[in-house]
């Protein structure tokens, strides 16, 4: 099986009347990966707009968790098709249950000033430890998924959060990301790849500031809502740099913002996500 097949299979939609269906991909946790839903909803919306316009903004609310391997139905409402912009609303359903509600905006593109954020200096991704080197001591199923099962290679610049506290507490995480295999020449697939992969590390700044890791007993997390703005196209089968920072963590909710950059330093996207983070006491585990 291709190591990119998780992402590519996730966005392989099937038309079903006026809607689309897709299947959530295997993960070693009790619920599906949120990036599945984000990318599938974006793919459904994209399938209903003209080829002259591209996705530039996605705003999604995670309404309820989706089951692993579930067949989800994505219903698309056409809100507007203007001369320059198109707007779509997507509702994802597992049976009768709504699992995600999203708004997506598309633009024909136009010439104008180009100003963006700049990344901080970062070590070359190939000089950083691989995921498998970072996950010693984790459950085998988790290691196999993190290392080979999620379609993308993630290389943390600082200590990763897989199995141990992230060293000195800090409310930021920086990492490189790249698809494990070539994704082809269609820019639309690369946009969907960014939508898909951007959910993997979004809550890590909140974990790091507390010295927590993904395998800590009693840790419970969930994405609540997510926004992504795409500024420039980029090849997601080449390295991109992700810089994330914690804005707030209160009442069990963490808000994280961040940017994505190409290896050459081009600002390609901005992201924000609010997530639930609970640390259950030992007596409740």
N, C-alpha and C positions, 0 to 999 in steps of 0.2 A: 504493500500500500504506500502511495506517495505520502511523504511527511507533510505535504501541503494540503492533503486531502481533507482534513478537518475543516479548514476555512472554505476551500472550494466546494466541498459537499454541502456546507452550511448555506451557501448562497446560490445553490443550484435549485432555483424555484421552478415549480410547475404551475402553469395557469389552471385555474379552476373557476370557470365562468368569469365573473368580473373580479375575482380575487386570485390569490396565489397561495400555494402551500409549500412548506419546507419542513425539514426534520432537524431537531436539535441534536448536537453531536455528543459523543460519550465523554464524560468527565468522572473522576473518582470521588465525587461529592454527592450530596443528596439532591441537588437541583442543577439545572442546566446553566451553562456559562452565559452571562448577560450579553457578551459580544455577539453570540449567535443571534439573539433577538434584534439587537441594534443593526447588524449588517443585513439580516433578512428583511427587516422593515425598510431599510434604505434601498435594498435591491428591488423590493416591490414598488416603492414609490418611483424609483428610477425607470422602471419598466413602463411607466404610464406617461412619461414626458418625451418631448421631441429630442432628437439627437443633437439639436443645436444648443442645448442647455445642459449644464452640469451641476451636480450637488454642491452647495456651498454652506448649508447650515442644517443641522439635525438636532432636534430637541425631543427627548423621550422621557416618559414616566414609566418606571417599572411598577406595574399595578399588582402583580402576584408572581410567585415563582413558577417557572415552567418545568415540567418533568423532563428527565433525560430520555432522549429518543422519541420525544413526542412529535407528532405531526401537527404543526401550527398552521392556522389559516390567517392570511394577511389581507384584510379588506382595505381598499384604498379609496378615499374620497377626494375628488378633484375640487379644491377650494378656489383655484384661480389659474388661468393661463393668460398672462399678459404679454406685451411685446418683449419685455426683458426678463421677467420673472415668472416662475410657476410655483404654486404652493400645493402641497398634498398633506392629507391627514391619513395615518395608517393605524388600524386597530388590529392587534395580534390576538388571536383566540386559540385556546386549547379546549376543544369542545365548546361549551357555552361560556367558559371563563375567560375574561379579558386578562392577558398577562402583560401587555405593553400597549401604550398609546403614544404615538409619535407625530411630530410635525416636521416636514422636510421642505426646504426651499431650494430652487434651482435657478440658475442665471445663465444668460446667453454669453456673458463675458464681454468686456469692453476695455479699451485702452485708458490708462490713467496713471497717476502717481503710484509708485510701489515703495511703501515704507513698512518695515516689520521689525519685530524684536530680533535680538542677536543672541546666540548661545554663548555660554561660558566655555572656556577651554576645557577639553575633555580628552582623556587618553584614547588611543585607537581601540576600537572594539575587539580586534583580534588579539590584543594584549591582555584582555580581561579574562577571568576564569569562565568556563562554560557553566551552563546550568547544572549539568551532571556533577561537575566538580564542586558546586555550591551546595548540593542537596544531600551530602552524606549524612546518614542518620535518620532521614525521613522514611515514612512507609514506602515500600517498593512501588505500589500503584501510583503514589504521588510523584515519586522520582521519575517513573516512566512517562507520566503525563507531562510534567514540567519540562523534561528534557527533550522528548520526541513527539508528544501527542497533541500539542496545541498549535502546530503549523508554523510557529515563529520561534526564532532564537532570541532570547532576552539576555543581555549582558549588563549587569549592574555595575555602575562605576564605584559606588561605595559598597559596604557590606550588604549582601542580599538578606532578605527576610524569610527565607524558606524554613529554616530549622532553628535559628538562634536569634537573640536580640541583635539589633543592628548597630552594635557598638555604641558610640556616643550618641545620645538622643538628639535628633534633629528633625525638624518638620519639613524635610525635603528628600526627594529620591530622584536620582538621575540614572538613566539606562539607555543603552542602544537596543534597537529592535530591527529584525530583518526576517523576511519569509525564508523558510528552510529550503525552498526550491523556487525556480523561476515561475513567475505568474503570468508571463505572456506580455503582449504589447498593448492590450486594451487598457487605456487610462481609467476606465470605469471600474475595472476589477481592482486596480490599485487603490482607488478611493474607497471601495468597499473593504479592502484589506485594512486600511487605516481605521475605519469605523469598527471593524471586528477586533483588532488587536489593542485598541486604545483603552479597553476596559480592564485589561489584565492587572495593571499595577496602580490603578487610580487611588485606591485607599491606602497604599503603602506609606505615604507620609504620615498618616495618622497612627499607623502601627509603630513606625520608627520613633516618633516623638515620645512614645511611652516605653520603648524598649521591648515591644512585642514582636512575635513572629507568626507566620501562617499556621504553624503546627502546634502552637500553644494550646493546651487543654482548655476547653471552655470558650474559645474564641468563636464568635458568631458574627458574620458580616453579610451584607446584602446591598446591592446598588439600589438607590431610591429614584434618582432622576439624573439625567445625563445630557450635556449639551456639547456639540462639536461644531466648530467653524473651520471650513477648509479654505485656505488662502491661495495655495499654489499646488499644482500636481507634483507628485514625486513617485519614484519607483520604490515600492515596498519590498521588492526582492533585493534591494540595496539597503545599507545601514541608514537608519534615521535615529536621531537623538531625541529622547523624551526627557523633559525637565518638569517635575511635579512639586508643588509646595502646598502645605496645609494652610488653609485660611481660618478654619474654625473647627473645634470639636467640642460640642456641648449637647446635653440632653440625649446622648447616645447617637448623635448625628455628626458626621464629619464632612466638611466641604473642602474639596481639593481643586486647585486650578493648575493649569500647565500649558506648555507649548511643545510643539514638535518641529524639528529642524532637519533638513537634509544634511548629508555629510559635508556639503560645501558651505553650510551655514544659512541656507534659505529658510525663512520662517514659513512652514507649510500648513500649520494648523494650530488652533487654540482649543483647549478643552476645559470643561468644568463638570464636576460630579459631586453629588451629595450621596452619602452612603450611611447605612446603619452599621454600627460597631458595638457589639456587646461582649463583655468579658464575664462569663458566668462564674460564680464562686464554686469552689471545689465540691461543696455539699450538693450543688445542683447538677453536677456532671454525671 
